Amino acid sequence: MQAIAISATTLAALVALMLPGLRKAPAWRATVTPLASIIGSGFLVLGPILAHSYGKYAPLVMLLLCVAAYAFGSAIRFNIRNIDAHPVRSAPERRTEHFSSWALAFAYCISVAYYLNLFGAFAVKMTPFNSPVMAKAVTSAALILILAVGWLRGFSAMERMEQVTVSLKLAIIAGLLIGLCIYFAQQAGLGQLVETVPAETGWTGITLAFGLIITVQGFETSRYLGDEYKAPLRIRSMRYAQWLSTAIYMAYVLLLTYAFDARSVPLTETAIVDMMKVVSVILPALLVIAALSAQFSAAIADTSGAGGLVEELSKGRVPTRVAYVILVLIGLGLTWFSHIFEIISFASKAFAYYYALQCGIAAFGAFREAKDPVRGTLYAAFALLAAAILIFGQPVEGSSTPGSP
C-alpha cells in the first residue's frame, strides 16, 4: 500500500509541477531559486540530526531554526525594498555591503563542499562501494568535473536544469511525506509512537542548533535576482519560499521524530535512507535520486554565484575561472580533512557572518531612511543573534570520523 501511495503521489506532484502554466508563472519562477537552495541545503540530513540530538523536542528546534531564518530573511527583504527606494547609499553601508558580498562568496565556497559531500555519500550509499573513502572520491570527482565544465564551457546549460531538479525533488518529498503519514498512522494505531529523551540539552543543545543554520539557508538568493525580477516580486518570492519550506520541514521533522526511534540508526549523513527502509522499499532509491539531483544542481548554482561575485568584487582582477579553481581547492581540502558535520558547522558560521552584516545594513537603513527605531532595534538584535551563531556554533557529533573505512 505504501509503495503505491508514494509512487502515485510522487508522479502526480511531478506532473503538476511540470505543467507549463506553473513553470512559466513569474512568481513561481522567482520562488524556485530560493526554494531550491533552502530545501537543497539540508532537508535529507536535518531530520535524523534533530531526532538524534533533541529527541521529542526536535520539532520545536526545527521551528526555532525556521523562525531564525525568517528573521534574517526579513532583514534582507527590508534591504531589497530600502535599497530599491534609496539606491544612493552612505559610505559605511557601501563598505559593509562590500564585506557582506565577500562573506557570501566565501560561504558559497564552503556550501559547495557541503553539497557535494552529501552528493558523494548518497551516490555510494546503495552500492557495494559504500565507504567514507569512496564517498570522498566521488565528491572529489564531482568537484573536478565542475571545475572542468566551468573552465571550458561555463554553467549556462547546467543552470537550466534547476527548475527540473527542484520539481523532481519536491515531488519526491511529497511522496516521502505521504509515506511518513501512513507509517505514522500505523504506529499510532499500534500504540508505538515514541518520545525519546534529548541527547543534547542546555548550552550544548543551543550551540549545536547554531551550527545547523546552513540547513535552512538559501532564501538570500532572492536578493541577487535584480536583473530578472523587480524588488516587490523578489520580496514575495523569498516569503513564498520560506513559508513553503517551513511547512515541509515542520511536517517532515514532526512525523519523523515520533514515528521512529532515531537512536536505532547510526547518525550519518545518509541516515535517512536507512530509516526509510521500514516505511517502503521504494523510498530509499527515491531519496538517493532526490539527493543526487538536488545537491549537484545546488553546487552548480553556488559555484556559478561564487565565481561571478569574486570577479565582480575584485573588479576583474580575479577572473571567474580562477575563482572556480580556488573554490575547488577549498572544497577538496574540506572533503579530505573534515567530516561532513564539521563542514555543515563551517558553512553555518560563514552564512551567519553574512547575515550579521546584512542585519547591520538593515538596522542602519531602518534608523536612517525608514525612521523606524523599533524595526532598527530588531534588526540590530538579529545581527547579534547571527554573531552568536558565528562565535558559538558547534558541529554535530556523528557516528564516523573523516577518512575512516
N, C-alpha and C positions, 0 to 999 in steps of 0.2 A: 504493500500500500504506500509506504513512504517513498519508494523509488518512483512510482507512478506520479504521485503528487508533486514530488520535487522536479521531475522531468517536465511535467505539464506546466508547472509554474514558471520554471526557467525559460522554456520555449515561448510561452505566452508573453512573458515580460520582455524577452528579446525582440519578439515581433513588434510589440507595442513601442519599444524604444527606438526601433529602426524605421518606424513609419515616417515617410517624407515630411508630413506636416509638423511632426515634433522635431525632427532633426534640423529642419530649416528655420524653426522659430527662433528669432533673435534672443529672446530671454533664455531659452534652453541652451542655445549655443554658447551664450555668455556664462551660463551656470556650469557647463560641462568642465571647463578648465579648472576652476577652484574645487569642484566636487571630485574630479579625478585625483587631484593632489591630496585632498583630505582623506578620502576612502583609501587611496593607494598608500597613504602614509603608515598605516598600521592596523588596518581592520583585522587581518587574519592573526597577527601576533598579539594584539592587545587583549583579546578575550581571555586566553589562558594565563597571561601575565597577571591581570587583575584578579581572576578567580583564585590563582595560586597564592597571591600576596595578600589579598584583602578579604578572602572568603565571602561570607554573606554580605559584607559591606561593599563588594565590588561595584554594584550598580550606583551606589552613592558616589564613589570615587570617579566613576565614569561621568556622572552628571557634573561633578565639580570640574573635571577636565574640560568638558564641553562649555561650561559657564566661563571658565578662564579664557578659553579660545574665543568665545563670543565677546568677552570684554576687550581682548586685544583687537578683535575684528572691528568692534565699534570705534576704536581709536583710528584704525586705518580707514574706515568708512568716513569718519569726520575729516581726515586728511584729504581724501579724494574730493569731497564736497568743498572743503575750505580752499584748497589749492586751485580748484577749478574756478572758484569765485574770486580768489585773490592770487593770481599767478606770480605777482612780484613778491618774493619772499625776502625776509631780513637775512643779513649775513650769518647770524648764528643758526638760523633754520637751514640755510643752504649748506653750511658746513655739517650740521647734524645729518641732513639728508644724504650728503656725500658719504659720511661714515656708515650710515644705515645701508646704503647700496653696496658698499664693500662688505659689510657684515652679511648681507643677503647672498652675495656671490660666494663667500666662504661657506655659508650654511648650505648652499646648493652643492658644493663640492662634497661635503660630508653626507648629505642626504642621498646623493648618487651612490656612494659606497654602501649606505644603508639599504637602499632599494635593491641593488644588485647582489648584496649578500643574502637578502631574502630570496631573490631570484635563484641564486645558486643552491641554496638549501632546499627549496621546493623542487628544483629541477632534478635533483638526485634522490629525493625522498622516497619515491616508489620504484626505485631501480636497485639492482644488485650492487651498485657502486655508492650506496648511501653512506657517506662518512664526512666528517668535517673537512678533511684534506681535499676530497673530491669536490665538495661544495665550494671551497675556496678556489679550486682550479677552474670551475665553471664561471665563478664570479670574475676571476682574472681574465678569462677568455672573453667574457661579455664586455668588460672594460676596454680591452684591446680592440674588440670589434667596433665599439662605439667610437673610439679614437680614430680608427681607420676610416669609418664612414664619415665622421665629422671632418677629418683632414682632407679626404679626397672628394667628397660629394656634398657635404652639408646634410642637414637633417630635415629639409623641407618635405621630402616624401614620407619619412617616418612620422613626422608630426601630424600628418593627415590621418594616421591610424588612431589618434586619440579618441575621437568620438566613437569609433567602433569598439575599442578596448573598454571604454567606460560603459557602453551599453552592455557588452558581454559580462563585465564584472558586476554591474547592477542586477542583471538577470540571474546570474549565479547566486548573488547574495539573496535575491528574492526566494530562490529555491532553497537556499540554506535556512532562511528564516521559517519557511513553511515546514521543512524537515524538523527544525528545532521545536516549533509549536506542537507538532504531532508527538514528538518524543516527550516533551514537557507534559502534555496532557496524559500520555500513557503513564509516566512516572507519578504524576499526581493521582491518577486513578488507583495506582498500586500503593499509594501512601509512601513513595520512595523519593520524594523531593528531599534535597539535602541543604543544610545550613552549616557550612564549615566555619571553623574558628579562624580568624585572620592570623596570618603568619607575621605580618608587619603591622605595628601599631605605633602610636606616639610620633615622635620626631622622625624616627626611621621611616615610618609609613609616609609622612609628609614629603621627605626628601626623595623617596622613591617615586612618588607621584610627580614631583617636579621634573624628574628625569624622563617622564613619559609625554611631555607636551608635544614632541615631534609627531606623535601618533594622531593628533587632531589638528596638525598644522596643514597649511595649503591654501587657506582662504585668502591670504595676502596676494595671491597671483592676480586676483581681480583688479588690483590697483595698477597693474602694468599692462592692461589691455586697452590703454587710451587710444592707440592707433586704430582700434577696431570698434570700440563702443564708447558712447557718451558717458559722462560721470553718473547720471541717475541710473542707467542700466547696469553699470559696473557695481554700484552700491546694492541694487536689488539682487544681482546675481550672487554676490557674496552672502547676502542674507539667505537666499534660497538654498545655496549650497550648505550653509551651516545648519539651517533648520532640517534639511533632509538628512544630512549626515548624522546629526544629533539623534533624530528619530531612529535611524538604522542602528547606530551604536548602542542606544539605550535598550532597544528590543533584543539585540544580539547578546549583550552582556547580561541582561536580566534572565533570559532563557538559559543561557549557558551556566550561569552561576548556581542556579537552584536545581537544574536537571542533572548536573554532573558533579562528582567529587573530583575536582581538578587535580588533587594530590595523587590520584591513582595513575596519572600520566606524567612522566618526567617533563620538567619545564624546559623546552627548547623552542627555537623559532618556528618549528613546524609542528608543535604540539597539537594544534587544532586539527590536523589531518588524523592523528591517532585518536583524538576524542570523537571525531565524527564517524569513525568506522562503526560504532554501535548504533548510529542513527540510520544510516543507509549505506549500502555497498557502493553506490554511485557518487556519494558526496566527496570522498577523498580525491577522486580523479577530477571532479568539477572544481574543487578548491585549488588543486595544483594548476589547472588551466587558468583560473582566475588570478592566482598569484603570479604566474609567469607573464601573462599579458599585462597585468596592472603594473608590476614592478618594472618591467622593461620599458613600457611607454612612459612611466613617470621618470625613469632615469634619463630617457631621451629628452624629455621636456626640461628637466633641471640642468642637464649638460648644455643644451642649447641656451637656456636662460643665463647660466653662469658665464658662458663664453661671450655672449652679447654684452652682458653687464661689464665684464672685465675690459673688453675692448673700448666700450663707451667711457668708462671711468678713467681709464689710462689715456684717453684721447688718442687711441690708435697705437700707442707705444707698445702695448701687449696685444698682438693680433689674436683673433678668435682661435686660430689653430694652436697657438702657443698656450692659450688658456685651457684648451682641451687637454694638452699634454700635462699641464700642471694638475688639472683635476684628476686625470687618470693615475698619475703618480701618487697623489694623496689617497685615492681610492685603493690602489694596490697596497700601500703602506698600512692603511686601516684594516684591509682584508686579512693580511697575513700576521699582523701584530696586535689585533684587538678582537675581542669577542663581539658578536652581533649586539648583545645587550649593552656593551660599552659604547658601540657606535651609536645606538639609539640615544644614550645619555649625552654623548658629544654633540649630536645633531640637535637635541633639545636645548642644550646650552647655547649653541650658535644661533638658533632661531629666537631664543629668549633675549639675547643681546640685541638682535634686530627689532624685536617687539618693544624692548625698553626704549630704544631710540625713537621708534615710531610713536609710542605713547608720549614721549617727551615733546616731540614736534606737535602732537595733538594738544597737549596741555598748554604749550606756548600759544598756539593758534586760538584755543578757546579763551584764554585770558585776553589776548591782544585784539583779534578780529571779531570773535563772536561775543565778546564782553559777557562771558558766561563763567563766573568763578566756580560755580558748583561743578559744572562739567570739567573745567580745567583741573580742579582738585581731584576729581575721579580719575582723570587720565594720568595725573601725577601718581596717584595710588597704584594704578595699573602698571606704571613704569617701575615702581618699587617692587611689585609682585614679580615682574619679569626679571628684575635684578636679583631677587631672591632665588628664582629658578636657576639663573646663571651661576650663582655662587654655591647654592646648596644641593642642586640636583644630583642624585646618585643613581648608578646603573642597577638593574635587576641582577640578582644572583641566579644565573641559570644552572642547569644540571651538567653542563660540559664546559671545557676550557678551550682556549684557542689552540688549534693545531692538534688537539687530542684525537686519537684514532677512533 
